[in-house]
Amino acid sequence: MEESIEPLSRIFLDIGPFTIYWYGVIIGLGVFLGYILASRESVRLGMPKETFADLLLFAIPISIISARIYYVTFRWEQFADDPIRVFYIWEGGIAIHGALIGGVLTAYVFTKRHNLSFWQLVDVAAPSILLGQAIGRWGNFMNQEVYGGPVTREFLEGLMLPEFIINQMFINGTYYHPTFLYESIWNLLGVALLLYLRRVNLKQGEIFFTYVIWYSVGRFFIEIIRLDFLLIFGVLKTAQVISIVLVLGAVILWIYRRKQPGTKRYLDPALPETKAKASSKKTKKKKK
């Protein structure tokens, strides 16, 4: 009976010569919902309404490219004999840490060009990024990837999982840990925590540091049981090393910024100077 279990189709829609996969649809949904969440919060803080729409125009393509570069760097043996395959991104092979690096660097340049606070912007973006990651892992589920070591069907049933998840974890005759689900749940809990911290009015940057620490801790432990992973020097799991570095970096920056006098709070107006100028212009018009 188990041998007859068919995986869910990876294809969302076929339109002539074009095929739309569930992976892309789910990733797109995560980006869209994250954008809505961040956009509404940015307006509440006084940022221009188009801030995140403009940012995503650059951040999405740059993040995809950096995610691919990151993956290829640590899996070069797959491409050494046929380097042109580096550009075959539709075959899979992107890494979330690479995407985050590209996205954060893009945000830094963007805030400098638009006279915004980098730390406040990434604070606003943090829950959206984590929400996108939580949703995006279901794209891995549809592709039957990002799973852990072998388990029994009884183990999965003991987790009270619905039948469709249990069946999708039956791959090549074996059941596996649904690590995609573990990470998705962990990320959703993190979203709830970050949304709560918005009300606490921490210093700018601290919501983002919380995101980095929360995600990195979860990823470190989930990586222990994952079967597909990148390696540094052929020995150390890349995601675990990066997670440790990110946690240490976030803690150090958190302590450093806490000691700096005059560090602004999360709920401080985003563009006080711009608002003052706008108010001044309105006053002048009234005088005329």
Kinemage of the C-alpha trace (Angstrom):
@kinemage 1
@onewidth
@group {chain A} dominant
@subgroup {mainchain}
@vectorlist {calphas} color= white
{ca met a 1} P 0.000 0.000 0.000
{ca glu a 2} L 2.721 2.443 0.958
{ca glu a 3} L 4.460 1.912 -2.395
{ca ser a 4} L 1.351 3.297 -4.149
{ca ile a 5} L 1.498 6.693 -2.422
{ca glu a 6} L 1.794 9.373 -5.071
{ca pro a 7} L 3.371 12.727 -4.189
{ca leu a 8} L 1.415 15.937 -4.676
{ca ser a 9} L 1.954 17.529 -8.062
{ca arg a 10} L 4.631 20.207 -8.175
{ca ile a 11} L 2.739 21.935 -10.971
{ca phe a 12} L 0.230 24.646 -10.115
{ca leu a 13} L -0.824 25.468 -13.657
{ca asp a 14} L 0.090 24.604 -17.237
{ca ile a 15} L -0.505 27.355 -19.796
{ca gly a 16} L 0.616 26.238 -23.218
{ca pro a 17} L 4.418 26.075 -23.207
{ca phe a 18} L 4.574 27.708 -19.778
{ca thr a 19} L 4.507 25.798 -16.506
{ca ile a 20} L 3.842 27.490 -13.178
{ca tyr a 21} L 5.071 25.519 -10.187
{ca trp a 22} L 3.659 25.533 -6.679
{ca tyr a 23} L 7.087 26.516 -5.368
{ca gly a 24} L 6.996 29.834 -7.201
{ca val a 25} L 3.370 30.491 -6.271
{ca ile a 26} L 4.020 29.858 -2.574
{ca ile a 27} L 7.185 31.970 -2.535
{ca gly a 28} L 5.258 34.749 -4.298
{ca leu a 29} L 2.477 34.520 -1.714
{ca gly a 30} L 5.019 34.827 1.105
{ca val a 31} L 6.567 37.914 -0.503
{ca phe a 32} L 3.155 39.505 -1.082
{ca leu a 33} L 1.869 38.975 2.466
{ca gly a 34} L 5.197 40.135 3.880
{ca tyr a 35} L 4.992 43.266 1.733
{ca ile a 36} L 1.462 44.069 2.959
{ca leu a 37} L 2.527 43.640 6.582
{ca ala a 38} L 5.657 45.799 6.226
{ca ser a 39} L 4.013 48.444 4.078
{ca arg a 40} L 1.221 49.104 6.559
{ca glu a 41} L 3.655 49.360 9.453
{ca ser a 42} L 6.020 51.662 7.556
{ca val a 43} L 3.174 54.088 6.806
{ca arg a 44} L 2.161 54.019 10.473
{ca leu a 45} L 5.709 55.090 11.403
{ca gly a 46} L 5.707 57.924 8.886
{ca met a 47} L 7.725 56.427 6.044
{ca pro a 48} L 6.651 57.259 2.478
{ca lys a 49} L 3.836 54.961 1.316
{ca glu a 50} L 5.891 53.556 -1.575
{ca thr a 51} L 8.963 52.721 0.557
{ca phe a 52} L 8.692 48.933 0.503
{ca ala a 53} L 7.317 48.767 -3.040
{ca asp a 54} L 10.411 50.641 -4.246
{ca leu a 55} L 12.729 48.578 -2.055
{ca leu a 56} L 11.374 45.250 -3.325
{ca leu a 57} L 11.995 46.250 -6.950
{ca phe a 58} L 15.706 46.005 -6.162
{ca ala a 59} L 15.754 43.591 -3.216
{ca ile a 60} L 13.940 40.683 -4.915
{ca pro a 61} L 16.248 40.244 -7.942
{ca ile a 62} L 19.383 40.976 -5.912
{ca ser a 63} L 18.339 38.478 -3.217
{ca ile a 64} L 17.710 35.768 -5.827
{ca ile a 65} L 21.123 36.368 -7.386
{ca ser a 66} L 22.921 36.407 -4.031
{ca ala a 67} L 21.039 33.278 -2.913
{ca arg a 68} L 22.245 31.505 -6.035
{ca ile a 69} L 25.829 32.732 -5.639
{ca tyr a 70} L 25.849 31.534 -2.026
{ca tyr a 71} L 24.581 28.073 -3.022
{ca val a 72} L 26.970 27.699 -5.955
{ca thr a 73} L 29.924 28.785 -3.812
{ca phe a 74} L 29.392 25.918 -1.369
{ca arg a 75} L 28.329 23.378 -4.009
{ca trp a 76} L 30.836 24.218 -6.738
{ca glu a 77} L 31.597 20.533 -7.334
{ca gln a 78} L 28.136 20.242 -8.900
{ca phe a 79} L 28.949 22.883 -11.503
{ca ala a 80} L 32.694 22.545 -12.082
{ca asp a 81} L 32.311 20.211 -15.083
{ca asp a 82} L 29.540 22.273 -16.670
{ca pro a 83} L 29.727 25.887 -15.381
{ca ile a 84} L 26.881 27.067 -17.611
{ca arg a 85} L 24.522 25.223 -15.235
{ca val a 86} L 25.215 27.946 -12.693
{ca phe a 87} L 22.565 29.940 -14.558
{ca tyr a 88} L 19.993 27.106 -14.578
{ca ile a 89} L 18.289 28.401 -11.462
{ca trp a 90} L 15.019 26.683 -12.433
{ca glu a 91} L 16.711 23.374 -11.582
{ca gly a 92} L 16.827 24.473 -7.939
{ca gly a 93} L 19.681 25.528 -5.722
{ca ile a 94} L 19.245 28.743 -3.756
{ca ala a 95} L 20.075 29.401 -0.098
{ca ile a 96} L 18.099 31.581 2.308
{ca his a 97} L 21.242 32.914 3.984
{ca gly a 98} L 22.479 34.173 0.631
{ca ala a 99} L 19.123 35.838 -0.008
{ca leu a 100} L 19.241 37.549 3.400
{ca ile a 101} L 22.736 38.885 2.770
{ca gly a 102} L 21.665 40.363 -0.552
{ca gly a 103} L 18.458 41.772 0.901
{ca val a 104} L 20.127 43.426 3.887
{ca leu a 105} L 22.852 45.019 1.739
{ca thr a 106} L 20.201 46.316 -0.651
{ca ala a 107} L 18.220 47.754 2.262
{ca tyr a 108} L 21.336 49.515 3.561
{ca val a 109} L 22.047 51.230 0.250
{ca phe a 110} L 18.344 52.037 -0.186
{ca thr a 111} L 18.046 53.753 3.202
{ca lys a 112} L 21.156 55.839 2.557
{ca arg a 113} L 19.757 57.046 -0.767
{ca his a 114} L 16.328 57.838 0.706
{ca asn a 115} L 17.440 59.371 4.021
{ca leu a 116} L 15.765 56.677 6.111
{ca ser a 117} L 16.943 54.894 9.244
{ca phe a 118} L 18.423 51.548 8.226
{ca trp a 119} L 17.787 50.046 11.651
{ca gln a 120} L 14.173 51.164 11.778
{ca leu a 121} L 13.518 49.857 8.264
{ca val a 122} L 14.930 46.395 8.999
{ca asp a 123} L 12.956 46.374 12.265
{ca val a 124} L 9.795 46.936 10.218
{ca ala a 125} L 10.849 44.288 7.703
{ca ala a 126} L 11.849 41.605 10.224
{ca pro a 127} L 8.375 40.098 10.893
{ca ser a 128} L 7.665 40.157 7.149
{ca ile a 129} L 10.898 38.343 6.325
{ca leu a 130} L 10.167 35.655 8.899
{ca leu a 131} L 6.576 35.337 7.678
{ca gly a 132} L 7.845 34.918 4.121
{ca gln a 133} L 10.267 32.227 5.293
{ca ala a 134} L 7.490 30.397 7.170
{ca ile a 135} L 5.260 30.365 4.091
{ca gly a 136} L 8.115 29.667 1.691
{ca arg a 137} L 8.999 26.392 3.422
{ca trp a 138} L 5.725 24.980 2.093
{ca gly a 139} L 7.205 25.367 -1.362
{ca asn a 140} L 9.899 22.938 -0.216
{ca phe a 141} L 7.106 20.666 0.977
{ca met a 142} L 5.566 20.596 -2.501
{ca asn a 143} L 8.985 19.797 -3.982
{ca gln a 144} L 9.637 17.060 -1.399
{ca glu a 145} L 12.868 18.702 -0.270
{ca val a 146} L 14.342 20.120 2.946
{ca tyr a 147} L 13.497 17.021 4.961
{ca gly a 148} L 15.277 15.257 7.810
{ca gly a 149} L 16.352 11.734 8.570
{ca pro a 150} L 14.197 8.629 8.096
{ca val a 151} L 11.332 7.914 10.505
{ca thr a 152} L 8.383 5.549 10.646
{ca arg a 153} L 4.837 6.318 9.618
{ca glu a 154} L 3.829 5.702 13.234
{ca phe a 155} L 6.178 8.491 14.318
{ca leu a 156} L 4.560 10.956 11.914
{ca glu a 157} L 1.083 9.884 12.956
{ca gly a 158} L 2.150 10.437 16.559
{ca leu a 159} L 2.788 14.094 15.681
{ca met a 160} L -0.920 14.366 14.806
{ca leu a 161} L -0.082 15.454 11.262
{ca pro a 162} L -2.752 15.476 8.560
{ca glu a 163} L -2.653 12.657 6.032
{ca phe a 164} L -1.467 14.815 3.134
{ca ile a 165} L 1.711 15.830 5.010
{ca ile a 166} L 2.446 12.256 6.085
{ca asn a 167} L 2.011 11.007 2.529
{ca gln a 168} L 4.189 13.758 1.080
{ca met a 169} L 6.962 12.752 3.481
{ca phe a 170} L 7.011 9.288 1.876
{ca ile a 171} L 9.942 9.662 -0.518
{ca asn a 172} L 11.533 6.829 -2.488
{ca gly a 173} L 10.044 4.201 -0.194
{ca thr a 174} L 10.934 5.877 3.129
{ca tyr a 175} L 9.253 8.318 5.505
{ca tyr a 176} L 11.284 11.347 6.609
{ca his a 177} L 11.227 14.100 9.228
{ca pro a 178} L 9.145 17.064 7.960
{ca thr a 179} L 11.844 19.592 8.853
{ca phe a 180} L 10.184 22.093 6.538
{ca leu a 181} L 7.231 22.014 8.950
{ca tyr a 182} L 9.377 22.331 12.063
{ca glu a 183} L 11.015 25.433 10.651
{ca ser a 184} L 7.725 26.882 9.411
{ca ile a 185} L 6.150 26.570 12.871
{ca trp a 186} L 9.260 27.988 14.552
{ca asn a 187} L 9.193 30.958 12.189
{ca leu a 188} L 5.490 31.626 12.783
{ca leu a 189} L 6.111 31.692 16.533
{ca gly a 190} L 8.907 34.153 15.839
{ca val a 191} L 6.536 36.369 13.838
{ca ala a 192} L 4.194 36.529 16.835
{ca leu a 193} L 7.119 37.477 19.102
{ca leu a 194} L 8.348 40.221 16.768
{ca leu a 195} L 4.867 41.699 16.376
{ca tyr a 196} L 4.579 41.821 20.167
{ca leu a 197} L 7.968 43.563 20.448
{ca arg a 198} L 6.708 46.349 18.186
{ca arg a 199} L 4.523 47.449 21.106
{ca val a 200} L 7.438 47.384 23.569
{ca asn a 201} L 9.184 50.218 21.693
{ca leu a 202} L 12.718 48.846 21.880
{ca lys a 203} L 15.659 50.768 20.513
{ca gln a 204} L 15.953 50.736 16.740
{ca gly a 205} L 17.633 47.576 15.493
{ca glu a 206} L 16.623 45.374 18.397
{ca ile a 207} L 13.590 43.820 16.705
{ca phe a 208} L 15.845 42.913 13.788
{ca phe a 209} L 18.478 41.475 16.149
{ca thr a 210} L 15.731 39.400 17.793
{ca tyr a 211} L 14.769 38.082 14.361
{ca val a 212} L 18.364 37.139 13.566
{ca ile a 213} L 18.805 35.347 16.888
{ca trp a 214} L 15.418 33.604 16.794
{ca tyr a 215} L 15.797 32.300 13.262
{ca ser a 216} L 19.439 31.309 13.722
{ca val a 217} L 18.800 29.316 16.906
{ca gly a 218} L 15.950 27.405 15.274
{ca arg a 219} L 17.928 26.802 12.078
{ca phe a 220} L 20.957 25.552 14.035
{ca phe a 221} L 18.999 22.785 15.764
{ca ile a 222} L 16.823 21.854 12.781
{ca glu a 223} L 19.972 21.541 10.685
{ca ile a 224} L 21.086 18.685 12.927
{ca ile a 225} L 18.505 16.339 11.406
{ca arg a 226} L 18.337 17.753 7.861
{ca leu a 227} L 19.764 15.526 5.151
{ca asp a 228} L 20.355 18.176 2.478
{ca phe a 229} L 22.916 20.723 3.564
{ca leu a 230} L 25.921 22.737 2.433
{ca leu a 231} L 29.358 22.134 3.953
{ca ile a 232} L 32.332 24.364 4.760
{ca phe a 233} L 35.670 22.634 4.129
{ca gly a 234} L 33.667 19.466 3.554
{ca val a 235} L 33.144 19.024 7.295
{ca leu a 236} L 31.084 21.743 8.978
{ca lys a 237} L 27.465 22.414 8.106
{ca thr a 238} L 27.412 25.890 6.581
{ca ala a 239} L 24.015 26.866 8.008
{ca gln a 240} L 25.106 25.993 11.548
{ca val a 241} L 28.352 27.952 11.269
{ca ile a 242} L 26.521 30.953 9.813
{ca ser a 243} L 23.868 30.682 12.531
{ca ile a 244} L 26.491 30.845 15.280
{ca val a 245} L 28.191 33.818 13.613
{ca leu a 246} L 24.863 35.629 13.216
{ca val a 247} L 23.835 35.085 16.841
{ca leu a 248} L 27.180 36.357 18.124
{ca gly a 249} L 27.098 39.301 15.743
{ca ala a 250} L 23.543 40.242 16.719
{ca val a 251} L 24.330 40.070 20.450
{ca ile a 252} L 27.484 42.179 20.060
{ca leu a 253} L 25.680 44.833 17.998
{ca trp a 254} L 22.752 44.810 20.423
{ca ile a 255} L 25.055 45.511 23.387
{ca tyr a 256} L 27.044 48.110 21.429
{ca arg a 257} L 23.963 50.060 20.322
{ca arg a 258} L 22.474 49.890 23.810
{ca lys a 259} L 25.532 51.752 25.114
{ca gln a 260} L 25.344 54.467 22.471
{ca pro a 261} L 23.701 57.663 23.739
{ca gly a 262} L 20.858 59.076 21.689
{ca thr a 263} L 19.897 55.828 19.948
{ca lys a 264} L 16.359 56.270 18.662
{ca arg a 265} L 13.424 54.071 19.562
{ca tyr a 266} L 11.404 51.930 17.172
{ca leu a 267} L 8.286 54.123 17.344
{ca asp a 268} L 10.143 57.404 16.764
{ca pro a 269} L 8.907 59.224 13.610
{ca ala a 270} L 10.673 57.939 10.523
{ca leu a 271} L 11.173 61.276 8.782
{ca pro a 272} L 10.947 64.107 11.318
{ca glu a 273} L 12.885 66.530 9.082
{ca thr a 274} L 10.737 65.776 6.050
{ca lys a 275} L 7.565 66.237 8.083
{ca ala a 276} L 8.819 69.546 9.434
{ca lys a 277} L 9.581 70.778 5.920
{ca ala a 278} L 6.157 69.699 4.696
{ca ser a 279} L 4.517 71.503 7.594
{ca ser a 280} L 6.575 74.599 6.851
{ca lys a 281} L 5.499 74.563 3.201
{ca lys a 282} L 1.825 74.320 4.197
{ca thr a 283} L 2.255 77.296 6.542
{ca lys a 284} L 3.842 79.370 3.758
{ca lys a 285} L 1.009 78.530 1.376
{ca lys a 286} L -1.562 79.651 3.945
{ca lys a 287} L 0.284 82.973 4.415
{ca lys a 288} L 0.221 83.579 0.683
